């Protein structure tokens, strides 16, 4: 399952290869050792919100199986592991009393990574907001940003000495758009007002979190993970091109502009500004200099004009994939050029630090047959996207590494356990792990890369 030496050699000797997971998606142990519910624990219990009512109560039982899971990661030959820390394990009510057992778990996990020679790349927030904070407004309330900074300081004081880099927040677009405007993810809001408030609170939380982490460890490389959209107009018409630009600002500019330029896009402010609780000094706080940032990419976004001239989405209407393009099992178009276009385009628009691909992968629901998972389609997807990353590097984009999503099949949010993104198959009844063909392929790629160092 090895990749060719020529392909591996397209990446420099210091290029980092890793795998990624998230706490609520794999840990389980939802009611153990002092952890209290998150918004996803509550959301998953609401009828009709998640496929078949699936929850992360058990997930992949990583909380109890972390040692063998780290052995599995080490067996792949990767350089680094990207994971998230569960806020409800550390501060079960979001603020106040610290749960030492929660910190103890991540102490053990990180020590286990260091012992196995794995670089440590945690994320502070991957969607599991302590449910208690939802009672005070959640991400629509400014005090949640302040609570996040307190949480960041506590984590870095205890664990920061062994971190190689730290991300504040994973995928602000999902937290704001999917969770507060479209109602697809927890807490399931469908409110422009809630959306606008959440955007600013989340951006502010990032800035305050960076300040808090650096107050403890000024040398810790700080970043954020953004699932930026590769936006394409459905046609060459002027109307569709304008719609694409509106969509770009609405999906990407809402985060990149304040984070890296210290301002919100003018069109978006015109549409949402009165609903955004911006106070004096906030944008300076948000605009923290970062050491790195992460990009999550899976599929492009194609849009057309719907006859209106407004920054408000969905006035730039999403165009579903036409018959013809290959789709993954979750229905997402495969378009690796979208990744290289996105990377080069972002560096043309914004003054950005070096980056990592922090998530990239494909959903294919291939099952175990005679002890083997033949997921050649995933291998094909990964080969195409590795080539796109290499092309962007050749064009001058400072991409320093790649974290494959995901290490193992896991809880896929509103899709429950129906969709499988892992390179390791998980039998949810027995919790048995099986390396898929894609895991063997990835191990081969890394082995060839090591041989070129």
Protein Blocks (a to p, Z undefined) as FASTA:
>chain_A
ZZcfklmmmpcfklccdddddfklmngomlgghiacdfklmmmmpghkaghhiafklmno
mmmmmmmmmmmmmmnopabdcddddfklmmmnopajadfklmmmmmmmmmmmmmnopacd
ddfbgoiacfklmmnopjmbfklmmmmmmmmmmmmmmmmmmcfbdcfbgckllmmmmmmm
nomacehiacfklmmmmmmmmmmmmmmmmmmmmmmmmmlccdddddddddddfbfcfklm
mmmmmmmmmmmmmmmmmmmnopacfklmmmmmmmpccdehklmmmmpccfbdcdddfbdc
ddddehiacfbdckbccddddehiacdfkopacdfklmmmmmmmmmmmpccdddddfbgc
dddfbdceehiacdfklmmmmmmmmmmmmmmmmnopacfbdcdddfbdcdehjnommbcc
bfbdcdfklopacddfklmmmmmmmmmmmmmZZ
